[in-house]
Amino acid sequence: MATPEEHAILSASSSSRWLHCTPSVVFAAPYDKERKDTTFTAEGTAAHALAELKLSFDTGKITKRKLNAQLKKFKAENEYYSTSFEEFVDDYVGFVNETVATYDHPEVELEQRVNFSDWVPDGYGTSDVVIMTDSILHIVDLKFGKGVPVSAVENTQLMLYALGTYYEFNMAYDFDTVRMTIHQPRLYDTSTYELSVEELLDWAETFVKPRAELAMAGEGDYAPSDKACQWCPAKAVCKARADKNLQNAIKYDFADSNELETEAISDVLSQAKEIKKWLEDVEEYALVQARDEGKHFPGWKLVAGRSNRKITNADVAASLLTDAGFTEIFKPRELLTLTAIEKMVGKKQFGDLLNDIIVKPEGKPTLVVETDKRPEISSHSQAVKDFE
């Protein structure tokens, strides 16, 4: 089930994109089809749910009886649960409890809905943990992924959460300091960023509000970057991103020398990661369009990728071969490759013995130049049309 933030046009979680590349919101909207939950996001959702349950007991919001009942249900029904999964969640829960213990009589809110619509049209989201004292507002966020560390320093998602929390509770508290912490238990990484309430509000008024207005209108300058492009639905077709990467790729004047200087090689290497990622995004987009939408790209066609033969039943194959007198057919713990077995047995007897249990799966569709010798295959959408 989608969280409220996932329906917000200018969400806190996507703020690293729309705050820096303001026209991308309107431009990317036609490409922003409803996305299915991935294994990684589903696992993260499960981790947040378990953490909230445990912290609800630790902060006195639920009874021990309810905790035990809910834990039993979670462990039985959640496909991501394991001992190691719970250990990482416990690491985060322990960190939050230790942080809460550093304050005198704090108020703690879990999965707090925050509203920052005074600065961002329809701006709202959900903060994992909010810790409040008379003068300090502390936001703690769980990142359960194991990819790369995410820094809390000037993290716009957490700053918007802090802004929304301030808006919600500033009448009850006299906040002067804002702290934001990201804890990543599976990366053993924690980072904290602190600023004054005045600095947060100045950032909101002078930077966030005007850029949010530009974003909603589809105005401003395109600003492709790692952070802005990573989750952009239009990253594969964005001309600004293409221009940036093509300019980086061809900006050298080679007229004076046939050899790249070491400085040029160093510069090329520094651009290589982003250029490779851009090319991969374009290739993936073109493949999906050709395979699922029947779109044709001049000079390219959709073909079945290469695949290898495989035995459908290794036990049956081993029995047939040993009954025929062949004993040296195993690697440690598994059969030799089919090529090695065919060479040992001989092509004719290999076929006589194993043809009935060998299949060659259809290769994964891939785009190739039209001069490739492999036959062109129909896209899924074209096949449906042909059938009709």
RODO-2510 file (C-alpha; in nm, 4 decimals, decimal comma):
residues 388
     n   res          X          Y          Z
     1     m     0,0000     0,0000     0,0000
     2     a     0,1392     0,3415    -0,0974
     3     t     0,2280     0,5895     0,1721
     4     p     0,0842     0,9439     0,1499
     5     e     0,4227     1,0781     0,0453
     6     e     0,4295     0,8565    -0,2623
     7     h     0,1282     1,0492    -0,3960
     8     a     0,2791     1,3936    -0,3311
     9     i     0,4016     1,5643    -0,6487
    10     l     0,6826     1,7361    -0,4618
    11     s     0,7633     1,4751    -0,1997
    12     a     1,0421     1,4977     0,0546
    13     s     1,1934     1,1717    -0,0704
    14     s     1,2296     1,3099    -0,4255
    15     s     1,3415     1,6572    -0,3145
    16     s     1,7037     1,6035    -0,4207
    17     r     1,5668     1,5999    -0,7764
    18     w     1,3004     1,8696    -0,7868
    19     l     1,4940     2,1197    -0,5732
    20     h     1,7906     2,1127    -0,8104
    21     c     1,6341     2,0254    -1,1460
    22     t     1,3044     2,2126    -1,1184
    23     p     1,1620     2,1521    -1,4700
    24     s     1,2040     1,7756    -1,4319
    25     v     0,8770     1,7395    -1,2371
    26     v     0,6510     1,8456    -1,5249
    27     f     0,8788     1,7034    -1,7943
    28     a     0,9004     1,3586    -1,6300
    29     a     0,5314     1,3321    -1,5388
    30     p     0,4293     1,1402    -1,8577
    31     y     0,7023     0,8845    -1,7856
    32     d     0,6143     0,8458    -1,4192
    33     k     0,3913     0,5417    -1,4491
    34     e     0,2803     0,3656    -1,1325
    35     r     0,5788     0,1684    -1,0105
    36     k     0,5579    -0,1747    -0,8601
    37     d     0,7120    -0,2336    -0,5217
    38     t     1,0603    -0,3817    -0,5528
    39     t     1,2137    -0,6389    -0,3208
    40     f     1,4344    -0,3681    -0,1723
    41     t     1,1525    -0,1227    -0,0981
    42     a     0,9297    -0,3998     0,0377
    43     e     1,2079    -0,5181     0,2657
    44     g     1,2617    -0,1610     0,3849
    45     t     0,8905    -0,1229     0,4552
    46     a     0,8982    -0,4430     0,6609
    47     a     1,1999    -0,3187     0,8580
    48     h     1,0235     0,0099     0,9359
    49     a     0,7123    -0,1777     1,0495
    50     l     0,9084    -0,4018     1,2868
    51     a     1,1064    -0,1077     1,4218
    52     e     0,7899     0,0923     1,4839
    53     l     0,6377    -0,2023     1,6681
    54     k     0,9365    -0,2430     1,8993
    55     l     0,9752     0,1292     1,9591
    56     s     0,6044     0,1580     2,0346
    57     f     0,6588    -0,0747     2,3300
    58     d     0,9847     0,0901     2,4374
    59     t     0,8164     0,4327     2,4445
    60     g     0,5123     0,3052     2,6335
    61     k     0,2645     0,3339     2,3479
    62     i     0,1627    -0,0355     2,3532
    63     t     0,1574    -0,3111     2,6158
    64     k     0,3878    -0,6124     2,6374
    65     r     0,0951    -0,8373     2,5505
    66     k     0,0220    -0,6482     2,2312
    67     l     0,3920    -0,6421     2,1415
    68     n     0,4227    -1,0200     2,1756
    69     a     0,1057    -1,0833     1,9754
    70     q     0,2124    -0,8495     1,6964
    71     l     0,5672    -0,9892     1,6923
    72     k     0,4368    -1,3424     1,6592
    73     k     0,2150    -1,2392     1,3703
    74     f     0,4951    -1,0455     1,1989
    75     k     0,7403    -1,3351     1,2189
    76     a     0,4835    -1,5802     1,0860
    77     e     0,3512    -1,3699     0,7995
    78     n     0,6338    -1,1456     0,6770
    79     e     0,8455    -1,3061     0,4067
    80     y     1,1467    -1,0865     0,4852
    81     y     1,1740    -1,1882     0,8475
    82     s     1,4875    -1,3740     0,9558
    83     t     1,7123    -1,3727     1,2598
    84     s     1,9645    -1,1441     1,0878
    85     f     1,6836    -0,9151     0,9671
    86     e     1,5623    -0,8718     1,3249
    87     e     1,9165    -0,8184     1,4521
    88     f     1,9652    -0,5246     1,2152
    89     v     1,6288    -0,3780     1,3142
    90     d     1,7254    -0,4212     1,6821
    91     d     2,0465    -0,2310     1,6129
    92     y     1,8411     0,0643     1,4898
    93     v     1,5909     0,0348     1,7761
    94     g     1,8769     0,0293     2,0257
    95     f     2,0291     0,3380     1,8635
    96     v     1,7001     0,5265     1,8862
    97     n     1,6555     0,4310     2,2520
    98     e     2,0100     0,5433     2,3315
    99     t     1,9466     0,8740     2,1556
   100     v     1,6196     0,9303     2,3420
   101     a     1,7997     0,8584     2,6709
   102     t     2,0358     1,1527     2,6129
   103     y     1,7463     1,3985     2,6556
   104     d     1,5575     1,4996     2,9704
   105     h     1,1877     1,4090     2,9494
   106     p     1,1567     1,4167     2,5704
   107     e     0,8381     1,3561     2,3727
   108     v     0,8786     1,0860     2,1099
   109     e     0,6552     1,0443     1,8053
   110     l     0,6773     0,7489     1,5661
   111     e     0,5851     0,7553     1,1968
   112     q     0,4843     1,1175     1,2399
   113     r     0,2965     1,2695     0,9462
   114     v     0,4532     1,6079     0,8706
   115     n     0,3170     1,8976     0,6668
   116     f     0,5455     2,1513     0,4991
   117     s     0,2849     2,2853     0,2552
   118     d     0,3497     2,6455     0,3657
   119     w     0,6663     2,6214     0,1553
   120     v     0,5913     2,3342    -0,0854
   121     p     0,2493     2,2940    -0,2534
   122     d     0,0781     1,9898    -0,0987
   123     g     0,4058     1,9085     0,0756
   124     y     0,3786     1,6306     0,3288
   125     g     0,5504     1,3102     0,4327
   126     t     0,6162     1,0731     0,7212
   127     s     0,9107     1,0974     0,9602
   128     d     1,0307     0,7719     1,1233
   129     v     1,1153     0,9112     1,4671
   130     v     1,0685     1,2615     1,6082
   131     i     1,2287     1,3490     1,9424
   132     m     1,1302     1,6822     2,0991
   133     t     1,2431     1,8788     2,4020
   134     d     1,1826     2,2412     2,5018
   135     s     1,4650     2,3616     2,2760
   136     i     1,5706     2,0725     2,0484
   137     l     1,3959     1,9000     1,7602
   138     h     1,5661     1,5748     1,6570
   139     i     1,4647     1,3741     1,3475
   140     v     1,5926     1,0139     1,3213
   141     d     1,5580     0,8255     0,9934
   142     l     1,6128     0,4556     0,9206
   143     k     1,7724     0,3582     0,5897
   144     f     1,7672    -0,0219     0,5689
   145     g     1,9454    -0,0602     0,2360
   146     k     2,2951    -0,1989     0,2012
   147     g     2,4045    -0,0068    -0,1072
   148     v     2,5934     0,3117    -0,0174
   149     p     2,5923     0,5303     0,2949
   150     v     2,3462     0,8205     0,2892
   151     s     2,4670     1,1347     0,4614
   152     a     2,2473     1,3444     0,6869
   153     v     2,4525     1,6548     0,6066
   154     e     2,2248     1,8998     0,4230
   155     n     1,9955     1,6075     0,3412
   156     t     1,6912     1,7769     0,1883
   157     q     1,4514     1,4937     0,2748
   158     l     1,5288     1,5193     0,6461
   159     m     1,5350     1,8992     0,6348
   160     l     1,1825     1,8989     0,4911
   161     y     1,0738     1,6502     0,7592
   162     a     1,2206     1,8837     1,0204
   163     l     1,0430     2,1786     0,8599
   164     g     0,7096     1,9962     0,8689
   165     t     0,7608     1,8873     1,2290
   166     y     0,8504     2,2420     1,3305
   167     y     0,5301     2,3655     1,1644
   168     e     0,3274     2,1060     1,3564
   169     f     0,4771     2,1538     1,7040
   170     n     0,6334     2,5016     1,7241
   171     m     0,3399     2,6383     1,9242
   172     a     0,4054     2,3827     2,1984
   173     y     0,7859     2,3993     2,1991
   174     d     1,0396     2,6781     2,1799
   175     f     1,2774     2,5036     1,9394
   176     d     1,6109     2,6701     1,8666
   177     t     1,8149     2,3722     1,7417
   178     v     1,7351     2,1089     1,4799
   179     r     1,9231     1,7775     1,4615
   180     m     1,8823     1,5181     1,1880
   181     t     2,0274     1,1675     1,1994
   182     i     2,0372     0,8841     0,9468
   183     h     2,1101     0,5368     1,0818
   184     q     2,1986     0,2540     0,8411
   185     p     2,2396    -0,0649     1,0467
   186     r     2,3381    -0,2919     0,7580
   187     l     2,6185    -0,0524     0,6627
   188     y     2,7146     0,0186     1,0250
   189     d     2,6894     0,3867     0,9388
   190     t     2,5391     0,6816     1,1250
   191     s     2,5558     1,0503     1,0385
   192     t     2,4103     1,3580     1,2079
   193     y     2,3627     1,7154     1,0901
   194     e     2,2683     2,0120     1,3071
   195     l     2,1523     2,3643     1,2310
   196     s     1,9507     2,6376     1,3990
   197     v     1,5797     2,6871     1,3488
   198     e     1,6589     3,0266     1,1938
   199     e     1,8846     2,8603     0,9362
   200     l     1,6194     2,5995     0,8566
   201     l     1,3480     2,8624     0,8074
   202     d     1,5766     3,0818     0,5964
   203     w     1,6531     2,7815     0,3728
   204     a     1,2809     2,7140     0,3430
   205     e     1,1909     3,0716     0,2491
   206     t     1,4809     3,1657     0,0233
   207     f     1,5582     2,8322    -0,1445
   208     v     1,2772     2,5780    -0,1082
   209     k     0,9706     2,7971    -0,1631
   210     p     1,0803     2,9668    -0,4867
   211     r     1,2163     2,6437    -0,6334
   212     a     0,8992     2,4551    -0,5429
   213     e     0,7007     2,7183    -0,7339
   214     l     0,9297     2,6722    -1,0361
   215     a     0,8962     2,2943    -1,0115
   216     m     0,5167     2,3026    -1,0072
   217     a     0,5184     2,5282    -1,3141
   218     g     0,7776     2,3182    -1,4984
   219     e     1,0099     2,6159    -1,5142
   220     g     1,3744     2,6790    -1,4313
   221     d     1,6950     2,5267    -1,5644
   222     y     1,7612     2,1574    -1,6171
   223     a     2,0463     2,0480    -1,3907
   224     p     2,1418     1,6825    -1,4550
   225     s     2,3498     1,5255    -1,1787
   226     d     2,3919     1,1932    -0,9985
   227     k     2,1407     1,2828    -0,7287
   228     a     1,8893     1,4547    -0,9527
   229     c     1,8874     1,1882    -1,2239
   230     q     1,9073     0,8685    -1,0201
   231     w     1,5321     0,8271    -0,9628
   232     c     1,4009     1,0490    -1,2415
   233     p     1,1447     0,8621    -1,4573
   234     a     1,2665     1,0516    -1,7654
   235     k     1,6388     0,9996    -1,7114
   236     a     1,6787     0,7912    -2,0291
   237     v     1,5158     1,0440    -2,2631
   238     c     1,6275     1,3714    -2,1040
   239     k     1,8091     1,5838    -2,3629
   240     a     1,9860     1,7921    -2,0964
   241     r     2,1411     1,4782    -1,9501
   242     a     2,2365     1,3523    -2,2954
   243     d     2,3942     1,6868    -2,3861
   244     k     2,5962     1,6907    -2,0650
   245     n     2,7336     1,3393    -2,1151
   246     l     2,8013     1,3811    -2,4866
   247     q     2,9821     1,7066    -2,4213
   248     n     3,1952     1,5356    -2,1574
   249     a     3,2722     1,2554    -2,4015
   250     i     3,3804     1,4712    -2,6963
   251     k     3,5163     1,7877    -2,5368
   252     y     3,8836     1,7101    -2,6039
   253     d     4,0692     1,8539    -2,9016
   254     f     4,2960     1,5778    -3,0283
   255     a     4,4439     1,7743    -3,3194
   256     d     4,7834     1,8293    -3,1580
   257     s     4,8425     1,4718    -3,0516
   258     n     4,7425     1,1159    -3,1315
   259     e     4,7741     1,0176    -2,7682
   260     l     4,5668     1,1149    -2,4648
   261     e     4,7700     1,2913    -2,1982
   262     t     4,7534     1,1569    -1,8429
   263     e     4,5472     1,4565    -1,7307
   264     a     4,2927     1,3874    -2,0037
   265     i     4,2737     1,0188    -1,9104
   266     s     4,2173     1,1157    -1,5485
   267     d     3,9373     1,3507    -1,6516
   268     v     3,7779     1,0840    -1,8743
   269     l     3,7872     0,8334    -1,5891
   270     s     3,6164     1,0817    -1,3593
   271     q     3,3296     1,1110    -1,6091
   272     a     3,3131     0,7409    -1,6997
   273     k     3,0772     0,6282    -1,4234
   274     e     2,8050     0,8788    -1,5093
   275     i     2,8414     0,8255    -1,8849
   276     k     2,8163     0,4462    -1,8401
   277     k     2,5097     0,4863    -1,6208
   278     w     2,3465     0,7141    -1,8771
   279     l     2,4128     0,4647    -2,1569
   280     e     2,2722     0,1798    -1,9459
   281     d     1,9572     0,3820    -1,8732
   282     v     1,9072     0,4595    -2,2439
   283     e     1,9631     0,0939    -2,3411
   284     e     1,7174    -0,0300    -2,0770
   285     y     1,4534     0,2229    -2,1833
   286     a     1,4910     0,1340    -2,5529
   287     l     1,4689    -0,2384    -2,4772
   288     v     1,1498    -0,1980    -2,2721
   289     q     0,9936     0,0218    -2,5394
   290     a     1,0810    -0,2239    -2,8174
   291     r     0,9848    -0,5347    -2,6221
   292     d     0,6688    -0,4151    -2,4474
   293     e     0,5413    -0,1298    -2,6646
   294     g     0,6488    -0,2456    -3,0113
   295     k     0,8490     0,0703    -3,0721
   296     h     1,1055     0,0562    -3,3529
   297     f     1,4370     0,2386    -3,3315
   298     p     1,5916     0,2951    -3,6772
   299     g     1,8969     0,0762    -3,7241
   300     w     1,8048    -0,1570    -3,4380
   301     k     1,5881    -0,4658    -3,3967
   302     l     1,4696    -0,6956    -3,1180
   303     v     1,6209    -1,0449    -3,1215
   304     a     1,6412    -1,3388    -2,8814
   305     g     1,9579    -1,3163    -2,6770
   306     r     2,2095    -1,5960    -2,6680
   307     s     2,1447    -1,8803    -2,4257
   308     n     2,3063    -2,2091    -2,3265
   309     r     2,1681    -2,5607    -2,3310
   310     k     2,0809    -2,7051    -1,9932
   311     i     1,9701    -3,0415    -1,8561
   312     t     1,6218    -3,0415    -1,7103
   313     n     1,6914    -3,3272    -1,4669
   314     a     2,0520    -3,3794    -1,3556
   315     d     1,9705    -3,7001    -1,1622
   316     v     1,8169    -3,8660    -1,4679
   317     a     2,1100    -3,7549    -1,6853
   318     a     2,3619    -3,8953    -1,4353
   319     s     2,1734    -4,2279    -1,4210
   320     l     2,1592    -4,2612    -1,8008
   321     l     2,5285    -4,1813    -1,8407
   322     t     2,6499    -4,4136    -1,5638
   323     d     2,4291    -4,6974    -1,6935
   324     a     2,6015    -4,6475    -2,0284
   325     g     2,9418    -4,6936    -1,8615
   326     f     3,0539    -4,3316    -1,8235
   327     t     3,1704    -4,2566    -1,4709
   328     e     3,3934    -3,9486    -1,4979
   329     i     3,0995    -3,7181    -1,5512
   330     f     3,0990    -3,5188    -1,2297
   331     k     3,2669    -3,2051    -1,1132
   332     p     3,2806    -3,1881    -0,7383
   333     r     2,9122    -3,1891    -0,6398
   334     e     2,7782    -3,1365    -0,9952
   335     l     2,7824    -3,2602    -1,3543
   336     l     3,0442    -3,1435    -1,5996
   337     t     2,9321    -2,8842    -1,8523
   338     l     2,7300    -3,0150    -2,1462
   339     t     3,0140    -2,9289    -2,3829
   340     a     3,2584    -3,1379    -2,1769
   341     i     3,0145    -3,4311    -2,1551
   342     e     2,9459    -3,4174    -2,5288
   343     k     3,3187    -3,4258    -2,5996
   344     m     3,3652    -3,7251    -2,3663
   345     v     3,0643    -3,9278    -2,4851
   346     g     3,0704    -3,8373    -2,8509
   347     k     2,8136    -3,6287    -3,0331
   348     k     2,5991    -3,9201    -3,1575
   349     q     2,5745    -4,1109    -2,8290
   350     f     2,5360    -3,7825    -2,6417
   351     g     2,2284    -3,7131    -2,8521
   352     d     2,0933    -4,0659    -2,8180
   353     l     2,1244    -4,0553    -2,4395
   354     l     2,0294    -3,7003    -2,3476
   355     n     1,8376    -3,5271    -2,6265
   356     d     1,5035    -3,5879    -2,4568
   357     i     1,6067    -3,4076    -2,1374
   358     i     1,8015    -3,1178    -2,2841
   359     v     1,6377    -2,7851    -2,3540
   360     k     1,7717    -2,4579    -2,4885
   361     p     1,5775    -2,1721    -2,3274
   362     e     1,4868    -1,8710    -2,5348
   363     g     1,7469    -1,6024    -2,4868
   364     k     1,6667    -1,2780    -2,3126
   365     p     1,5507    -1,0161    -2,5670
   366     t     1,8214    -0,7695    -2,6589
   367     l     1,8576    -0,4842    -2,9058
   368     v     2,1290    -0,5226    -3,1703
   369     v     2,2245    -0,3457    -3,4926
   370     e     2,0253    -0,4546    -3,7981
   371     t     2,3272    -0,6200    -3,9586
   372     d     2,3376    -0,8813    -3,6812
   373     k     2,2757    -1,2308    -3,8290
   374     r     2,0168    -1,3344    -3,5696
   375     p     1,6512    -1,3252    -3,6815
   376     e     1,4295    -1,0463    -3,5593
   377     i     1,1588    -1,1357    -3,3062
   378     s     0,8237    -0,9704    -3,2511
   379     s     0,7578    -0,7556    -2,9460
   380     h     0,4905    -0,8678    -2,7013
   381     s     0,2515    -0,5938    -2,8101
   382     q     0,3070    -0,6738    -3,1798
   383     a     0,2445    -1,0434    -3,1142
   384     v    -0,0888    -0,9557    -2,9507
   385     k    -0,1845    -0,7453    -3,2516
   386     d    -0,0857    -1,0234    -3,4928
   387     f    -0,2973    -1,2727    -3,3014
   388     e    -0,5969    -1,0413    -3,3081
***
